Amino acid sequence: MTLKQQLFVESYVGISAGNATDAARRAGYKGNDKTLCVVGIENLAKPSIAEAIASRVSEVKKALHADDVLEELSVIARSPWSLFSTARLDDDGKVVDVKIRLSEKIRALELLGRYHKLFVERHEHTDPDGGPIKHQHGLDDDATKLLAKLLGVHPAQLPSKEVDRAES
Protein backbone atom coordinates (compact mmCIF):
# COMPACT_ATOMS: atom_id res chain seq x y z
CA MET A 1 0.00 0.00 0.00
CA THR A 2 1.13 3.54 -0.68
CA LEU A 3 1.52 6.08 2.09
CA LYS A 4 -1.69 7.83 0.97
CA GLN A 5 -3.55 4.53 1.09
CA GLN A 6 -2.25 3.86 4.60
CA LEU A 7 -3.33 7.34 5.65
CA PHE A 8 -6.72 6.70 4.06
CA VAL A 9 -7.13 3.51 6.14
CA GLU A 10 -6.17 5.28 9.39
CA SER A 11 -8.47 8.22 8.66
CA TYR A 12 -11.35 6.00 7.56
CA VAL A 13 -11.18 3.93 10.74
CA GLY A 14 -10.34 6.90 12.97
CA ILE A 15 -11.32 10.54 12.72
CA SER A 16 -13.38 10.21 9.52
CA ALA A 17 -15.53 7.54 11.21
CA GLY A 18 -16.31 5.61 8.03
CA ASN A 19 -16.67 8.61 5.71
CA ALA A 20 -14.63 7.68 2.60
CA THR A 21 -14.74 11.20 1.14
CA ASP A 22 -13.38 12.75 4.33
CA ALA A 23 -10.78 9.98 4.70
CA ALA A 24 -9.57 10.64 1.13
CA ARG A 25 -9.29 14.38 1.88
CA ARG A 26 -7.39 13.77 5.12
CA ALA A 27 -5.07 11.28 3.41
CA GLY A 28 -3.97 14.00 1.00
CA TYR A 29 -5.94 13.20 -2.15
CA LYS A 30 -6.83 16.32 -4.14
CA GLY A 31 -10.12 17.35 -5.73
CA ASN A 32 -13.65 18.45 -4.99
CA ASP A 33 -16.14 16.38 -2.99
CA LYS A 34 -17.26 14.39 -6.05
CA THR A 35 -13.70 13.49 -6.99
CA LEU A 36 -12.81 12.59 -3.38
CA CYS A 37 -15.96 10.47 -3.12
CA VAL A 38 -14.91 8.50 -6.22
CA VAL A 39 -11.37 8.10 -4.83
CA GLY A 40 -12.81 6.88 -1.53
CA ILE A 41 -15.07 4.34 -3.21
CA GLU A 42 -12.20 3.11 -5.41
CA ASN A 43 -9.97 2.74 -2.37
CA LEU A 44 -12.62 0.77 -0.48
CA ALA A 45 -12.90 -1.61 -3.46
CA LYS A 46 -9.18 -2.42 -3.40
CA PRO A 47 -8.59 -5.75 -1.60
CA SER A 48 -5.45 -4.60 0.23
CA ILE A 49 -7.22 -1.51 1.60
CA ALA A 50 -10.37 -3.46 2.53
CA GLU A 51 -8.22 -6.00 4.36
CA ALA A 52 -6.27 -3.26 6.18
CA ILE A 53 -9.52 -1.57 7.24
CA ALA A 54 -10.94 -4.86 8.54
CA SER A 55 -7.72 -5.47 10.49
CA ARG A 56 -7.74 -1.97 12.03
CA VAL A 57 -11.43 -2.23 12.96
CA SER A 58 -10.66 -5.52 14.71
CA GLU A 59 -7.80 -3.86 16.65
CA VAL A 60 -9.96 -0.91 17.65
CA LYS A 61 -12.69 -3.23 18.92
CA LYS A 62 -10.16 -5.03 21.11
CA ALA A 63 -8.89 -1.82 22.71
CA LEU A 64 -10.26 -0.98 26.13
CA HIS A 65 -12.27 2.19 26.24
CA ALA A 66 -12.76 4.36 29.32
CA ASP A 67 -16.15 2.80 30.00
CA ASP A 68 -14.61 -0.67 29.83
CA VAL A 69 -11.93 0.32 32.35
CA LEU A 70 -14.54 1.75 34.71
CA GLU A 71 -16.64 -1.41 34.34
CA GLU A 72 -13.66 -3.65 35.17
CA LEU A 73 -12.80 -1.52 38.19
CA SER A 74 -16.44 -1.69 39.28
CA VAL A 75 -16.43 -5.49 39.03
CA ILE A 76 -13.34 -5.67 41.24
CA ALA A 77 -14.70 -3.10 43.68
CA ARG A 78 -18.04 -4.92 43.97
CA SER A 79 -16.48 -8.36 44.39
CA PRO A 80 -17.12 -9.97 47.76
CA TRP A 81 -14.33 -9.59 50.28
CA SER A 82 -14.00 -13.37 50.45
CA LEU A 83 -12.45 -13.43 46.96
CA PHE A 84 -9.50 -11.53 48.35
CA SER A 85 -8.74 -13.92 51.22
CA THR A 86 -7.16 -17.35 51.60
CA ALA A 87 -7.43 -19.61 54.59
CA ARG A 88 -4.83 -22.15 55.72
CA LEU A 89 -6.27 -25.27 57.29
CA ASP A 90 -4.67 -27.83 59.58
CA ASP A 91 -4.95 -31.61 59.13
CA ASP A 92 -8.33 -31.63 60.89
CA GLY A 93 -9.75 -29.00 58.54
CA LYS A 94 -9.71 -26.24 61.14
CA VAL A 95 -8.69 -22.74 60.10
CA VAL A 96 -5.15 -21.98 61.22
CA ASP A 97 -4.87 -18.51 59.75
CA VAL A 98 -6.45 -16.30 57.13
CA LYS A 99 -4.61 -13.98 54.77
CA ILE A 100 -6.54 -11.08 53.33
CA ARG A 101 -5.15 -9.33 50.24
CA LEU A 102 -7.27 -6.22 49.95
CA SER A 103 -4.84 -4.11 47.97
CA GLU A 104 -6.52 -4.92 44.61
CA LYS A 105 -10.00 -4.15 45.91
CA ILE A 106 -8.90 -1.01 47.74
CA ARG A 107 -6.97 0.20 44.69
CA ALA A 108 -10.05 -0.32 42.47
CA LEU A 109 -12.21 1.58 44.95
CA GLU A 110 -9.62 4.36 45.14
CA LEU A 111 -9.43 4.73 41.35
CA LEU A 112 -13.22 4.79 41.04
CA GLY A 113 -13.42 7.34 43.86
CA ARG A 114 -10.89 9.56 42.11
CA TYR A 115 -12.76 9.29 38.82
CA HIS A 116 -15.99 10.36 40.52
CA LYS A 117 -14.10 13.10 42.41
CA LEU A 118 -15.03 11.70 45.81
CA PHE A 119 -11.66 12.55 47.31
CA VAL A 120 -11.01 16.26 47.06
CA GLU A 121 -8.05 17.51 49.02
CA ARG A 122 -8.54 20.91 50.54
CA HIS A 123 -5.90 22.93 52.30
CA GLU A 124 -6.81 25.71 54.66
CA HIS A 125 -4.20 28.39 55.16
CA THR A 126 -4.28 30.50 58.31
CA ASP A 127 -1.96 32.83 60.13
CA PRO A 128 -0.16 31.60 63.29
CA ASP A 129 -3.16 32.65 65.42
CA GLY A 130 -5.59 30.64 63.29
CA GLY A 131 -7.12 33.68 61.60
CA PRO A 132 -7.15 34.71 57.95
CA ILE A 133 -3.79 35.45 56.39
CA LYS A 134 -3.01 39.14 55.94
CA HIS A 135 -1.32 40.05 52.68
CA GLN A 136 0.39 43.28 51.78
CA HIS A 137 -0.49 44.75 48.43
CA GLY A 138 3.15 45.65 47.97
CA LEU A 139 2.85 49.34 47.10
CA ASP A 140 5.42 51.60 48.67
CA ASP A 141 4.55 55.18 49.66
CA ASP A 142 5.52 56.64 46.26
CA ALA A 143 3.42 54.06 44.41
CA THR A 144 0.50 54.68 46.78
CA LYS A 145 0.70 58.45 46.09
CA LEU A 146 0.85 57.84 42.34
CA LEU A 147 -2.13 55.46 42.47
CA ALA A 148 -4.12 57.97 44.52
CA LYS A 149 -3.27 60.71 42.03
CA LEU A 150 -4.35 58.49 39.10
CA LEU A 151 -7.60 57.62 40.85
CA GLY A 152 -8.17 61.24 41.88
CA VAL A 153 -8.37 60.45 45.59
CA HIS A 154 -6.34 61.28 48.68
CA PRO A 155 -3.79 58.53 49.61
CA ALA A 156 -5.57 58.05 52.96
CA GLN A 157 -8.71 57.03 51.05
CA LEU A 158 -6.95 54.01 49.55
CA PRO A 159 -7.19 50.71 51.43
CA SER A 160 -4.42 50.06 53.91
CA LYS A 161 -1.45 47.98 52.90
CA GLU A 162 -2.75 44.99 54.86
CA VAL A 163 -5.57 43.24 53.04
CA ASP A 164 -7.66 40.50 54.61
CA ARG A 165 -7.88 37.76 51.92
CA ALA A 166 -11.16 36.54 53.38
CA GLU A 167 -12.75 39.93 52.66
CA SER A 168 -11.19 40.48 49.19
N, C-alpha and C positions, 0 to 999 in steps of 0.2 A: 504494500500500500504506500502511496505517496504521503508526504507530510500533510498536504491539504486533506487527504482522505482520512488520515488519523485524527486531524483536528475536527473534521466533520463528525466522526464517530463520537469523540469526546463531547462535542457541543450537543449533538443529537441526544445523547444519553443524559447529559448534564443540564446546563443552563437553558438550552433551547427546549427541553422537556418534550421531545418528540416532534418538534416543528422542523421539517426538513429544509424549508426555505430559510429560516433563521439560522439553522446549523450551517448551511452553505455560506451564508453571509459572514458568520463568525469565523468560519474556517478560512476565509480569505478569497472566496470565489467572487468574481465581479459581475455586475449586471443589475437590471431592475428586478422587481419581485417576480415577474413571469419567468425571466431567465433563471433566477435562483431557484424557483420552484422546479423547473425542468431539471436543473443540475441536481437538486435534492432527490428527486424521483429516480433519476439515472443512478445516483450513488446508492440508493436503497436497493436497486435491482442488481447491483454487482454482488456476486457471491462472497467475495472477501470482506466487503463492507458489512453485509448482512450478518455474516458470521461474527465479525468483530463486535457489532452492536449487540448480538445475542449474548456474547461472552461478557461484555461490560454490564449488561442488564443483570445477568446472573451474579456478577460480583457485587453490584450495588445492592441487590436483594439480600445478600449474605451479610452485608455490613450492619453493625448495630447502630440504630438510631437512638436519639436521646430518650424517646419514650420506651424503647426496649431496655435501655440501661436502668431507667427508673423502675420499670416492671421487675427486672431481675433483683434490684435492690429491695423492692417491696416484698418479693417472695422470701428473700433471706430474712428481712426484718420481721415478717409475719410468721416465720417458721417457729414451731414450738421449741421451747428452751431445751427439751430433752434431746433434740437432734444435735445439740452442741455439747453433750456430756457423754462420758464413757465410765462404766462401772467395772471395777475389778472384783471378781468373786473368789472366795476360797474354795477348797475341795468340797465343802458341804453346800455350796451355792449361796452362801451368805455374802453380803456386800462388805468388802474390806475397805475400799475407798472409792470415791467418785471424783473424776476430773472433769471440770467444766471449762470449755474453751469458748468463751463468749466474745472473743475479739472480733470474729467475723460478723456476728450479729450486731454488736455494738457499733462497729465501723459502718455497716449498712444503715443503721438507724441514724448515725451521725451524718452520713452523706445525704440521706433523705432530709434530715432536719436542716442542713445547710441549704439544700436546694429550695426548700420551702421557707427559708429565712426565719427559722424558729430560734436560732441562736444569734442574737444581735449583741455584739459587745458595745457597751457604752462606757465612756470614761468621763467622770465628773472632775473638773479641775476647780480647786478652791485655794484661797490664800491660807497661810499658816493657821489662822484663827477659824477656818472653816467657812468663811464668808466668800462672796464673789471676788474674783481677781480684779484688782484695779490696774488699768493700763494707762500709760501716758501717751498722749497723742504725738509727742515728739517735737512739738514746735518750740523753738527757743523764743526769747522775748522779741527779737527783731522780726521773726517770722510771724509771731502773733500780731505785732503792730501792723505789718504789711497786710495780713489777712483781714484785720479789722478795717484798715483803710479801703481795701478792695470791696469789702462788704458794706462799707459806709456806716460802720458802727464803732462805738468806743471799745477799746481792748477789754475793758472790764465786763462788757456785755457778752463776750465770747465764753463758751464753757471753760471750766477750769481744766488744767492739764490732766488731772486724774479723771478718768472716765470709767464708770461702773459698767462692765460688759453686760450685766444682766439687764440694765436699763436701755442700752444702745441697740 
